[in-house]
């Protein structure tokens, strides 16, 4: 079972703070660590944001895919 350094419940944050909060959590990870995000919709746009802002630095694995809750494991390479 995967261990997460942090779990971020995305709906708890105002829209303007969501991505910056997630990126801050990611940047605080050590290489080989994972964080989990929990969201109320598919966070695919966030994955594209990661591809542009942190290319080749992360892993992305869906753990749960809706319809009400999406959970994603994001690892730091």
C-alpha positions as CSV (number, residue, x, y, z in Angstrom):
1,X,0.0,0.0,0.0
2,X,1.2,3.5,-0.9
3,X,2.1,6.0,1.8
4,X,1.3,9.6,1.2
5,X,3.4,12.5,2.6
6,X,0.3,14.7,2.3
7,X,-3.3,14.5,1.2
8,X,-5.0,17.5,-0.2
9,X,-8.8,17.8,-0.3
10,X,-9.0,20.1,-3.3
11,X,-12.7,21.3,-2.8
12,X,-11.6,22.7,0.6
13,X,-9.7,25.5,-1.1
14,X,-11.0,28.6,-3.0
15,X,-10.7,28.3,-6.7
16,X,-7.8,30.7,-7.0
17,X,-5.8,28.7,-4.5
18,X,-6.3,25.2,-5.7
19,X,-3.5,24.7,-8.2
20,X,-1.0,26.8,-6.2
21,X,-1.7,24.7,-3.0
22,X,-1.2,21.5,-5.0
23,X,2.0,22.6,-6.6
24,X,3.3,23.8,-3.2
25,X,2.6,20.4,-1.7
26,X,4.3,18.7,-4.6
27,X,7.4,21.0,-4.3
28,X,7.7,20.1,-0.7
29,X,7.9,16.3,-1.5
30,X,11.3,14.6,-1.5
31,X,12.2,12.5,-4.5
32,X,10.4,9.1,-4.2
33,X,7.5,10.5,-2.1
34,X,3.9,10.7,-3.0
35,X,1.0,13.0,-2.3
36,X,-2.7,12.4,-2.9
37,X,-5.3,14.8,-4.1
38,X,-9.0,14.2,-3.6
39,X,-11.3,16.1,-5.9
40,X,-15.0,16.3,-6.8
41,X,-14.3,16.2,-10.6
42,X,-11.7,14.7,-12.9
43,X,-8.5,16.7,-12.3
44,X,-7.2,16.1,-15.9
45,X,-6.6,19.9,-16.4
46,X,-4.3,19.8,-13.4
47,X,-2.4,16.9,-15.0
48,X,-1.8,19.0,-18.1
49,X,-0.7,21.9,-15.9
50,X,1.9,19.5,-14.3
51,X,3.1,18.5,-17.7
52,X,3.8,22.1,-18.6
53,X,5.2,23.3,-15.2
54,X,7.0,20.2,-14.0
55,X,7.8,18.1,-17.1
56,X,9.4,14.7,-16.4
57,X,9.3,15.4,-12.6
58,X,6.2,13.6,-11.6
59,X,4.1,10.4,-11.8
60,X,0.3,10.5,-12.0
61,X,-1.9,7.6,-11.1
62,X,-5.7,7.6,-10.7
63,X,-6.7,5.7,-7.6
64,X,-10.5,6.4,-7.9
65,X,-12.3,7.8,-10.9
66,X,-15.7,9.2,-9.9
67,X,-18.4,9.8,-10.4
68,X,-18.4,11.7,-7.1
69,X,-14.8,11.5,-5.9
70,X,-11.6,11.3,-7.8
71,X,-8.4,10.4,-6.1
72,X,-4.9,10.8,-7.7
73,X,-1.5,9.8,-6.5
74,X,1.2,12.2,-7.6
75,X,4.7,11.1,-7.1
76,X,8.0,13.1,-7.3
77,X,10.6,11.4,-9.4
